[in-house]
Amino acid sequence: MSSPGHHRDREAPARCCSYHTVQRRLPVLRWLPQYSLWWLQLDLLAGVTVGLTVVPQALAYAEVAALPVQYGLYSSFMGCFVYCLLGTSKDVTLGPTAIMSLLVSSYAFHDPAYAILLTFLSGCIQLAMGLLHLGFLLDFVSCPVIKGFTSAASVIISFNQVKNILGLHNIPRQFFLQVYHTFQRIGETRAGDALLGLVCLAVLVGLRAMKGHIARIHRVELLSVRISRLIVWATATARNALVVLFAGLVAYSFQVMGSQPFTLTGETPQGLPPFQLPPFSKAEANSTVPFSEMVQDLGAGLAVVPLMGLLETVAIAKAFGMVSGLPCRFPGCQSLRSSHGEGTAVNAQTGVCTPAGGLITGTLVLLSLAYLTSLFYYIPKAALAAVIICAVAPMFDARIFRTLWRVKRLDLVPLCVTFLLCFWEVQYGIVAGILVSGVLLLYTIARPRIKLSEEGVLLMQPASSLHFPAVESLRDAMHRWALAVSPPRCVILDCTYVSSLDYTVVMGLADLLQEFQKRGVTLTFSGLQGHVLQVLLSADLEGFQHFPSVEEAGK
């Protein structure tokens, strides 16, 4: 009989394995037992700093999404709390972004119910993609397509805010109509909005440039110098909050004096949204829109939004050298969220130690909803427009055109197709760009490069593997250089770089063998890899039987 101690020895590794499994599923257990007061101080500093960035941008991105401003705040706090438990990176923050807000405005019909349902269904789709290991689908979205979309989105979002800078109303949201009506009605510009918007833009640009030129703080420097640099850094980092606060104070001052030259944000509901399931139907004046019809209305958004959300998250993770989890989706009254790039950068710069920094950021957003919504009334829309323009302007990458011209000019085709069609409809630009990239990829497979050389006989060397679209190209090359000449020439097909074949290619090679035999010349294979030779022998077709087996070839 085995002793009780022997049973305990066997149970210990099992318990250890179970604990590591729980840690993998719940990452908060990795860092929480070691949490210290020093970590708390740094997380507190990072959380407050990110919160001062997130709150004004959340208000601004609600405008981009064509939703009431409170939905920007609703979408900024839940992700912070969820990611603290499930997140694997200390730097990542979750919140609304310009690109995702633009996509919401394209598919949600400016209706919070559709925006909430789109959020929920996008999260379900992303979760299903993760469980089914479908992340490889992202590999088919090329960098030129992403760059074309983000550059177009930068222009679309920026110009969409020009109307708020100028104080114009009732401007269509479709880009070309927007351009036409904006220039047509430029004479109706409100001087107060234009002046305030331009001043806010200038201040934001100046503070951003100032932040980029702040030298790193060193302990050997004088305390006064370190404090001065810290103040300048904090001012530049919290520039959005400071500009919005300044603009709000100016607007409030005019309100007290009895005049208001600015267009204001207006009333914002106070408190938290109701925690409830997403709206699976929508009540209208005389009818109810069922769930199936709402899904049909969302249409391509159910494919584009989850895909672009994942791409944005992966791009930010690569930029900061981290592993980022799936963007959180909460089935309550929230608008769409994704990984927040600027907040992530601020987190990294402030030395955040754990994902607990997100708790502070989320708490700051909740406090804003609870106590500051009455003050949001006085925020001028021109100030929020300036915040949006400064946030999205860096997304336009003008250098990519010159870079692709030098690297591979053919990549300019999907870039330009995506960029131009996004001004018509965002989804058309993305889909067209992916299709063009796919066609270019298939073309390289269908027309592999074949190196020709003369060594007594004609030596033909494909530069890559052969797949069924390449059969006709290979056949044409054989006819042009060997069979159509007089007299016909023998050919050596060097398969050194051919690592895979499919059945169509094998059939095509068998036909070529027969054609060469009819002309009285030979087609010889050389450099065959073991598994490629095995494929040829397994086909059991005429012409391949005399090939040595893999075992014989290896002797």
Secondary structure as a PSIPRED ss2 file (coil, helix, strand):
# PSIPRED VFORMAT (PSIPRED V4.0)

   1 M C   1.000  0.000  0.000
   2 S C   1.000  0.000  0.000
   3 S C   1.000  0.000  0.000
   4 P H   0.000  1.000  0.000
   5 G H   0.000  1.000  0.000
   6 H H   0.000  1.000  0.000
   7 H H   0.000  1.000  0.000
   8 R H   0.000  1.000  0.000
   9 D H   0.000  1.000  0.000
  10 R H   0.000  1.000  0.000
  11 E H   0.000  1.000  0.000
  12 A H   0.000  1.000  0.000
  13 P H   0.000  1.000  0.000
  14 A H   0.000  1.000  0.000
  15 R H   0.000  1.000  0.000
  16 C H   0.000  1.000  0.000
  17 C H   0.000  1.000  0.000
  18 S H   0.000  1.000  0.000
  19 Y H   0.000  1.000  0.000
  20 H H   0.000  1.000  0.000
  21 T H   0.000  1.000  0.000
  22 V H   0.000  1.000  0.000
  23 Q H   0.000  1.000  0.000
  24 R H   0.000  1.000  0.000
  25 R H   0.000  1.000  0.000
  26 L C   1.000  0.000  0.000
  27 P C   1.000  0.000  0.000
  28 V H   0.000  1.000  0.000
  29 L H   0.000  1.000  0.000
  30 R H   0.000  1.000  0.000
  31 W H   0.000  1.000  0.000
  32 L H   0.000  1.000  0.000
  33 P H   0.000  1.000  0.000
  34 Q H   0.000  1.000  0.000
  35 Y C   1.000  0.000  0.000
  36 S C   1.000  0.000  0.000
  37 L H   0.000  1.000  0.000
  38 W H   0.000  1.000  0.000
  39 W H   0.000  1.000  0.000
  40 L H   0.000  1.000  0.000
  41 Q H   0.000  1.000  0.000
  42 L H   0.000  1.000  0.000
  43 D H   0.000  1.000  0.000
  44 L H   0.000  1.000  0.000
  45 L H   0.000  1.000  0.000
  46 A H   0.000  1.000  0.000
  47 G H   0.000  1.000  0.000
  48 V H   0.000  1.000  0.000
  49 T H   0.000  1.000  0.000
  50 V H   0.000  1.000  0.000
  51 G H   0.000  1.000  0.000
  52 L H   0.000  1.000  0.000
  53 T H   0.000  1.000  0.000
  54 V H   0.000  1.000  0.000
  55 V H   0.000  1.000  0.000
  56 P H   0.000  1.000  0.000
  57 Q H   0.000  1.000  0.000
  58 A H   0.000  1.000  0.000
  59 L H   0.000  1.000  0.000
  60 A H   0.000  1.000  0.000
  61 Y H   0.000  1.000  0.000
  62 A H   0.000  1.000  0.000
  63 E H   0.000  1.000  0.000
  64 V H   0.000  1.000  0.000
  65 A C   1.000  0.000  0.000
  66 A C   1.000  0.000  0.000
  67 L C   1.000  0.000  0.000
  68 P C   1.000  0.000  0.000
  69 V C   1.000  0.000  0.000
  70 Q H   0.000  1.000  0.000
  71 Y H   0.000  1.000  0.000
  72 G H   0.000  1.000  0.000
  73 L H   0.000  1.000  0.000
  74 Y H   0.000  1.000  0.000
  75 S H   0.000  1.000  0.000
  76 S H   0.000  1.000  0.000
  77 F H   0.000  1.000  0.000
  78 M H   0.000  1.000  0.000
  79 G H   0.000  1.000  0.000
  80 C H   0.000  1.000  0.000
  81 F H   0.000  1.000  0.000
  82 V H   0.000  1.000  0.000
  83 Y H   0.000  1.000  0.000
  84 C H   0.000  1.000  0.000
  85 L H   0.000  1.000  0.000
  86 L H   0.000  1.000  0.000
  87 G C   1.000  0.000  0.000
  88 T C   1.000  0.000  0.000
  89 S C   1.000  0.000  0.000
  90 K C   1.000  0.000  0.000
  91 D C   1.000  0.000  0.000
  92 V C   1.000  0.000  0.000
  93 T C   1.000  0.000  0.000
  94 L E   0.000  0.000  1.000
  95 G E   0.000  0.000  1.000
  96 P C   1.000  0.000  0.000
  97 T C   1.000  0.000  0.000
  98 A H   0.000  1.000  0.000
  99 I H   0.000  1.000  0.000
 100 M H   0.000  1.000  0.000
 101 S H   0.000  1.000  0.000
 102 L H   0.000  1.000  0.000
 103 L H   0.000  1.000  0.000
 104 V H   0.000  1.000  0.000
 105 S H   0.000  1.000  0.000
 106 S H   0.000  1.000  0.000
 107 Y H   0.000  1.000  0.000
 108 A C   1.000  0.000  0.000
 109 F C   1.000  0.000  0.000
 110 H C   1.000  0.000  0.000
 111 D C   1.000  0.000  0.000
 112 P H   0.000  1.000  0.000
 113 A H   0.000  1.000  0.000
 114 Y H   0.000  1.000  0.000
 115 A H   0.000  1.000  0.000
 116 I H   0.000  1.000  0.000
 117 L H   0.000  1.000  0.000
 118 L H   0.000  1.000  0.000
 119 T H   0.000  1.000  0.000
 120 F H   0.000  1.000  0.000
 121 L H   0.000  1.000  0.000
 122 S H   0.000  1.000  0.000
 123 G H   0.000  1.000  0.000
 124 C H   0.000  1.000  0.000
 125 I H   0.000  1.000  0.000
 126 Q H   0.000  1.000  0.000
 127 L H   0.000  1.000  0.000
 128 A H   0.000  1.000  0.000
 129 M H   0.000  1.000  0.000
 130 G H   0.000  1.000  0.000
 131 L H   0.000  1.000  0.000
 132 L C   1.000  0.000  0.000
 133 H C   1.000  0.000  0.000
 134 L C   1.000  0.000  0.000
 135 G H   0.000  1.000  0.000
 136 F H   0.000  1.000  0.000
 137 L H   0.000  1.000  0.000
 138 L H   0.000  1.000  0.000
 139 D H   0.000  1.000  0.000
 140 F H   0.000  1.000  0.000
 141 V C   1.000  0.000  0.000
 142 S C   1.000  0.000  0.000
 143 C H   0.000  1.000  0.000
 144 P H   0.000  1.000  0.000
 145 V H   0.000  1.000  0.000
 146 I H   0.000  1.000  0.000
 147 K H   0.000  1.000  0.000
 148 G H   0.000  1.000  0.000
 149 F H   0.000  1.000  0.000
 150 T H   0.000  1.000  0.000
 151 S H   0.000  1.000  0.000
 152 A H   0.000  1.000  0.000
 153 A H   0.000  1.000  0.000
 154 S H   0.000  1.000  0.000
 155 V H   0.000  1.000  0.000
 156 I H   0.000  1.000  0.000
 157 I H   0.000  1.000  0.000
 158 S H   0.000  1.000  0.000
 159 F H   0.000  1.000  0.000
 160 N H   0.000  1.000  0.000
 161 Q C   1.000  0.000  0.000
 162 V H   0.000  1.000  0.000
 163 K H   0.000  1.000  0.000
 164 N H   0.000  1.000  0.000
 165 I H   0.000  1.000  0.000
 166 L H   0.000  1.000  0.000
 167 G C   1.000  0.000  0.000
 168 L C   1.000  0.000  0.000
 169 H C   1.000  0.000  0.000
 170 N C   1.000  0.000  0.000
 171 I C   1.000  0.000  0.000
 172 P C   1.000  0.000  0.000
 173 R C   1.000  0.000  0.000
 174 Q C   1.000  0.000  0.000
 175 F H   0.000  1.000  0.000
 176 F H   0.000  1.000  0.000
 177 L H   0.000  1.000  0.000
 178 Q H   0.000  1.000  0.000
 179 V H   0.000  1.000  0.000
 180 Y H   0.000  1.000  0.000
 181 H H   0.000  1.000  0.000
 182 T H   0.000  1.000  0.000
 183 F H   0.000  1.000  0.000
 184 Q H   0.000  1.000  0.000
 185 R C   1.000  0.000  0.000
 186 I H   0.000  1.000  0.000
 187 G H   0.000  1.000  0.000
 188 E H   0.000  1.000  0.000
 189 T C   1.000  0.000  0.000
 190 R C   1.000  0.000  0.000
 191 A H   0.000  1.000  0.000
 192 G H   0.000  1.000  0.000
 193 D H   0.000  1.000  0.000
 194 A H   0.000  1.000  0.000
 195 L H   0.000  1.000  0.000
 196 L H   0.000  1.000  0.000
 197 G H   0.000  1.000  0.000
 198 L H   0.000  1.000  0.000
 199 V H   0.000  1.000  0.000
 200 C H   0.000  1.000  0.000
 201 L H   0.000  1.000  0.000
 202 A H   0.000  1.000  0.000
 203 V H   0.000  1.000  0.000
 204 L H   0.000  1.000  0.000
 205 V H   0.000  1.000  0.000
 206 G H   0.000  1.000  0.000
 207 L H   0.000  1.000  0.000
 208 R H   0.000  1.000  0.000
 209 A H   0.000  1.000  0.000
 210 M H   0.000  1.000  0.000
 211 K H   0.000  1.000  0.000
 212 G H   0.000  1.000  0.000
 213 H C   1.000  0.000  0.000
 214 I C   1.000  0.000  0.000
 215 A C   1.000  0.000  0.000
 216 R C   1.000  0.000  0.000
 217 I C   1.000  0.000  0.000
 218 H C   1.000  0.000  0.000
 219 R C   1.000  0.000  0.000
 220 V C   1.000  0.000  0.000
 221 E C   1.000  0.000  0.000
 222 L C   1.000  0.000  0.000
 223 L H   0.000  1.000  0.000
 224 S H   0.000  1.000  0.000
 225 V H   0.000  1.000  0.000
 226 R H   0.000  1.000  0.000
 227 I H   0.000  1.000  0.000
 228 S H   0.000  1.000  0.000
 229 R H   0.000  1.000  0.000
 230 L H   0.000  1.000  0.000
 231 I H   0.000  1.000  0.000
 232 V H   0.000  1.000  0.000
 233 W H   0.000  1.000  0.000
 234 A H   0.000  1.000  0.000
 235 T H   0.000  1.000  0.000
 236 A H   0.000  1.000  0.000
 237 T H   0.000  1.000  0.000
 238 A C   1.000  0.000  0.000
 239 R H   0.000  1.000  0.000
 240 N H   0.000  1.000  0.000
 241 A H   0.000  1.000  0.000
 242 L H   0.000  1.000  0.000
 243 V H   0.000  1.000  0.000
 244 V H   0.000  1.000  0.000
 245 L H   0.000  1.000  0.000
 246 F H   0.000  1.000  0.000
 247 A H   0.000  1.000  0.000
 248 G H   0.000  1.000  0.000
 249 L H   0.000  1.000  0.000
 250 V H   0.000  1.000  0.000
 251 A H   0.000  1.000  0.000
 252 Y H   0.000  1.000  0.000
 253 S H   0.000  1.000  0.000
 254 F H   0.000  1.000  0.000
 255 Q H   0.000  1.000  0.000
 256 V H   0.000  1.000  0.000
 257 M H   0.000  1.000  0.000
 258 G C   1.000  0.000  0.000
 259 S C   1.000  0.000  0.000
 260 Q C   1.000  0.000  0.000
 261 P C   1.000  0.000  0.000
 262 F C   1.000  0.000  0.000
 263 T C   1.000  0.000  0.000
 264 L E   0.000  0.000  1.000
 265 T C   1.000  0.000  0.000
 266 G C   1.000  0.000  0.000
 267 E C   1.000  0.000  0.000
 268 T C   1.000  0.000  0.000
 269 P C   1.000  0.000  0.000
 270 Q C   1.000  0.000  0.000
 271 G C   1.000  0.000  0.000
 272 L C   1.000  0.000  0.000
 273 P C   1.000  0.000  0.000
 274 P C   1.000  0.000  0.000
 275 F C   1.000  0.000  0.000
 276 Q C   1.000  0.000  0.000
 277 L C   1.000  0.000  0.000
 278 P C   1.000  0.000  0.000
 279 P C   1.000  0.000  0.000
 280 F C   1.000  0.000  0.000
 281 S C   1.000  0.000  0.000
 282 K E   0.000  0.000  1.000
 283 A E   0.000  0.000  1.000
 284 E C   1.000  0.000  0.000
 285 A C   1.000  0.000  0.000
 286 N C   1.000  0.000  0.000
 287 S C   1.000  0.000  0.000
 288 T E   0.000  0.000  1.000
 289 V E   0.000  0.000  1.000
 290 P C   1.000  0.000  0.000
 291 F H   0.000  1.000  0.000
 292 S H   0.000  1.000  0.000
 293 E H   0.000  1.000  0.000
 294 M H   0.000  1.000  0.000
 295 V H   0.000  1.000  0.000
 296 Q H   0.000  1.000  0.000
 297 D H   0.000  1.000  0.000
 298 L H   0.000  1.000  0.000
 299 G C   1.000  0.000  0.000
 300 A C   1.000  0.000  0.000
 301 G H   0.000  1.000  0.000
 302 L H   0.000  1.000  0.000
 303 A H   0.000  1.000  0.000
 304 V H   0.000  1.000  0.000
 305 V H   0.000  1.000  0.000
 306 P H   0.000  1.000  0.000
 307 L H   0.000  1.000  0.000
 308 M H   0.000  1.000  0.000
 309 G H   0.000  1.000  0.000
 310 L H   0.000  1.000  0.000
 311 L H   0.000  1.000  0.000
 312 E H   0.000  1.000  0.000
 313 T H   0.000  1.000  0.000
 314 V H   0.000  1.000  0.000
 315 A H   0.000  1.000  0.000
 316 I H   0.000  1.000  0.000
 317 A H   0.000  1.000  0.000
 318 K H   0.000  1.000  0.000
 319 A H   0.000  1.000  0.000
 320 F C   1.000  0.000  0.000
 321 G C   1.000  0.000  0.000
 322 M C   1.000  0.000  0.000
 323 V C   1.000  0.000  0.000
 324 S C   1.000  0.000  0.000
 325 G C   1.000  0.000  0.000
 326 L C   1.000  0.000  0.000
 327 P C   1.000  0.000  0.000
 328 C C   1.000  0.000  0.000
 329 R C   1.000  0.000  0.000
 330 F C   1.000  0.000  0.000
 331 P C   1.000  0.000  0.000
 332 G C   1.000  0.000  0.000
 333 C C   1.000  0.000  0.000
 334 Q C   1.000  0.000  0.000
 335 S C   1.000  0.000  0.000
 336 L C   1.000  0.000  0.000
 337 R C   1.000  0.000  0.000
 338 S E   0.000  0.000  1.000
 339 S E   0.000  0.000  1.000
 340 H C   1.000  0.000  0.000
 341 G H   0.000  1.000  0.000
 342 E H   0.000  1.000  0.000
 343 G H   0.000  1.000  0.000
 344 T H   0.000  1.000  0.000
 345 A H   0.000  1.000  0.000
 346 V H   0.000  1.000  0.000
 347 N H   0.000  1.000  0.000
 348 A H   0.000  1.000  0.000
 349 Q H   0.000  1.000  0.000
 350 T C   1.000  0.000  0.000
 351 G C   1.000  0.000  0.000
 352 V C   1.000  0.000  0.000
 353 C C   1.000  0.000  0.000
 354 T C   1.000  0.000  0.000
 355 P C   1.000  0.000  0.000
 356 A C   1.000  0.000  0.000
 357 G H   0.000  1.000  0.000
 358 G H   0.000  1.000  0.000
 359 L H   0.000  1.000  0.000
 360 I H   0.000  1.000  0.000
 361 T H   0.000  1.000  0.000
 362 G H   0.000  1.000  0.000
 363 T H   0.000  1.000  0.000
 364 L H   0.000  1.000  0.000
 365 V H   0.000  1.000  0.000
 366 L H   0.000  1.000  0.000
 367 L H   0.000  1.000  0.000
 368 S H   0.000  1.000  0.000
 369 L H   0.000  1.000  0.000
 370 A H   0.000  1.000  0.000
 371 Y H   0.000  1.000  0.000
 372 L C   1.000  0.000  0.000
 373 T H   0.000  1.000  0.000
 374 S H   0.000  1.000  0.000
 375 L H   0.000  1.000  0.000
 376 F H   0.000  1.000  0.000
 377 Y C   1.000  0.000  0.000
 378 Y C   1.000  0.000  0.000
 379 I C   1.000  0.000  0.000
 380 P E   0.000  0.000  1.000
 381 K H   0.000  1.000  0.000
 382 A H   0.000  1.000  0.000
 383 A H   0.000  1.000  0.000
 384 L H   0.000  1.000  0.000
 385 A H   0.000  1.000  0.000
 386 A H   0.000  1.000  0.000
 387 V H   0.000  1.000  0.000
 388 I H   0.000  1.000  0.000
 389 I H   0.000  1.000  0.000
 390 C H   0.000  1.000  0.000
 391 A H   0.000  1.000  0.000
 392 V H   0.000  1.000  0.000
 393 A H   0.000  1.000  0.000
 394 P H   0.000  1.000  0.000
 395 M H   0.000  1.000  0.000
 396 F C   1.000  0.000  0.000
 397 D C   1.000  0.000  0.000
 398 A C   1.000  0.000  0.000
 399 R H   0.000  1.000  0.000
 400 I H   0.000  1.000  0.000
 401 F H   0.000  1.000  0.000
 402 R H   0.000  1.000  0.000
 403 T H   0.000  1.000  0.000
 404 L H   0.000  1.000  0.000
 405 W H   0.000  1.000  0.000
 406 R H   0.000  1.000  0.000
 407 V H   0.000  1.000  0.000
 408 K C   1.000  0.000  0.000
 409 R H   0.000  1.000  0.000
 410 L H   0.000  1.000  0.000
 411 D H   0.000  1.000  0.000
 412 L H   0.000  1.000  0.000
 413 V H   0.000  1.000  0.000
 414 P H   0.000  1.000  0.000
 415 L H   0.000  1.000  0.000
 416 C H   0.000  1.000  0.000
 417 V H   0.000  1.000  0.000
 418 T H   0.000  1.000  0.000
 419 F H   0.000  1.000  0.000
 420 L H   0.000  1.000  0.000
 421 L H   0.000  1.000  0.000
 422 C C   1.000  0.000  0.000
 423 F C   1.000  0.000  0.000
 424 W C   1.000  0.000  0.000
 425 E C   1.000  0.000  0.000
 426 V H   0.000  1.000  0.000
 427 Q H   0.000  1.000  0.000
 428 Y H   0.000  1.000  0.000
 429 G H   0.000  1.000  0.000
 430 I H   0.000  1.000  0.000
 431 V H   0.000  1.000  0.000
 432 A H   0.000  1.000  0.000
 433 G H   0.000  1.000  0.000
 434 I H   0.000  1.000  0.000
 435 L H   0.000  1.000  0.000
 436 V H   0.000  1.000  0.000
 437 S H   0.000  1.000  0.000
 438 G H   0.000  1.000  0.000
 439 V H   0.000  1.000  0.000
 440 L H   0.000  1.000  0.000
 441 L H   0.000  1.000  0.000
 442 L H   0.000  1.000  0.000
 443 Y H   0.000  1.000  0.000
 444 T H   0.000  1.000  0.000
 445 I H   0.000  1.000  0.000
 446 A H   0.000  1.000  0.000
 447 R C   1.000  0.000  0.000
 448 P C   1.000  0.000  0.000
 449 R C   1.000  0.000  0.000
 450 I E   0.000  0.000  1.000
 451 K E   0.000  0.000  1.000
 452 L E   0.000  0.000  1.000
 453 S E   0.000  0.000  1.000
 454 E E   0.000  0.000  1.000
 455 E C   1.000  0.000  0.000
 456 G C   1.000  0.000  0.000
 457 V C   1.000  0.000  0.000
 458 L E   0.000  0.000  1.000
 459 L E   0.000  0.000  1.000
 460 M E   0.000  0.000  1.000
 461 Q E   0.000  0.000  1.000
 462 P E   0.000  0.000  1.000
 463 A C   1.000  0.000  0.000
 464 S C   1.000  0.000  0.000
 465 S C   1.000  0.000  0.000
 466 L C   1.000  0.000  0.000
 467 H C   1.000  0.000  0.000
 468 F H   0.000  1.000  0.000
 469 P H   0.000  1.000  0.000
 470 A H   0.000  1.000  0.000
 471 V H   0.000  1.000  0.000
 472 E H   0.000  1.000  0.000
 473 S H   0.000  1.000  0.000
 474 L H   0.000  1.000  0.000
 475 R H   0.000  1.000  0.000
 476 D H   0.000  1.000  0.000
 477 A H   0.000  1.000  0.000
 478 M H   0.000  1.000  0.000
 479 H H   0.000  1.000  0.000
 480 R H   0.000  1.000  0.000
 481 W H   0.000  1.000  0.000
 482 A H   0.000  1.000  0.000
 483 L H   0.000  1.000  0.000
 484 A C   1.000  0.000  0.000
 485 V C   1.000  0.000  0.000
 486 S C   1.000  0.000  0.000
 487 P C   1.000  0.000  0.000
 488 P C   1.000  0.000  0.000
 489 R C   1.000  0.000  0.000
 490 C C   1.000  0.000  0.000
 491 V E   0.000  0.000  1.000
 492 I E   0.000  0.000  1.000
 493 L E   0.000  0.000  1.000
 494 D E   0.000  0.000  1.000
 495 C C   1.000  0.000  0.000
 496 T C   1.000  0.000  0.000
 497 Y C   1.000  0.000  0.000
 498 V C   1.000  0.000  0.000
 499 S C   1.000  0.000  0.000
 500 S C   1.000  0.000  0.000
 501 L C   1.000  0.000  0.000
 502 D C   1.000  0.000  0.000
 503 Y H   0.000  1.000  0.000
 504 T H   0.000  1.000  0.000
 505 V H   0.000  1.000  0.000
 506 V H   0.000  1.000  0.000
 507 M H   0.000  1.000  0.000
 508 G H   0.000  1.000  0.000
 509 L H   0.000  1.000  0.000
 510 A H   0.000  1.000  0.000
 511 D H   0.000  1.000  0.000
 512 L H   0.000  1.000  0.000
 513 L H   0.000  1.000  0.000
 514 Q H   0.000  1.000  0.000
 515 E H   0.000  1.000  0.000
 516 F H   0.000  1.000  0.000
 517 Q H   0.000  1.000  0.000
 518 K H   0.000  1.000  0.000
 519 R C   1.000  0.000  0.000
 520 G C   1.000  0.000  0.000
 521 V C   1.000  0.000  0.000
 522 T C   1.000  0.000  0.000
 523 L E   0.000  0.000  1.000
 524 T E   0.000  0.000  1.000
 525 F E   0.000  0.000  1.000
 526 S E   0.000  0.000  1.000
 527 G C   1.000  0.000  0.000
 528 L C   1.000  0.000  0.000
 529 Q C   1.000  0.000  0.000
 530 G H   0.000  1.000  0.000
 531 H H   0.000  1.000  0.000
 532 V H   0.000  1.000  0.000
 533 L H   0.000  1.000  0.000
 534 Q H   0.000  1.000  0.000
 535 V H   0.000  1.000  0.000
 536 L H   0.000  1.000  0.000
 537 L H   0.000  1.000  0.000
 538 S H   0.000  1.000  0.000
 539 A H   0.000  1.000  0.000
 540 D C   1.000  0.000  0.000
 541 L C   1.000  0.000  0.000
 542 E C   1.000  0.000  0.000
 543 G C   1.000  0.000  0.000
 544 F C   1.000  0.000  0.000
 545 Q C   1.000  0.000  0.000
 546 H C   1.000  0.000  0.000
 547 F C   1.000  0.000  0.000
 548 P C   1.000  0.000  0.000
 549 S C   1.000  0.000  0.000
 550 V H   0.000  1.000  0.000
 551 E H   0.000  1.000  0.000
 552 E H   0.000  1.000  0.000
 553 A H   0.000  1.000  0.000
 554 G H   0.000  1.000  0.000
 555 K C   1.000  0.000  0.000
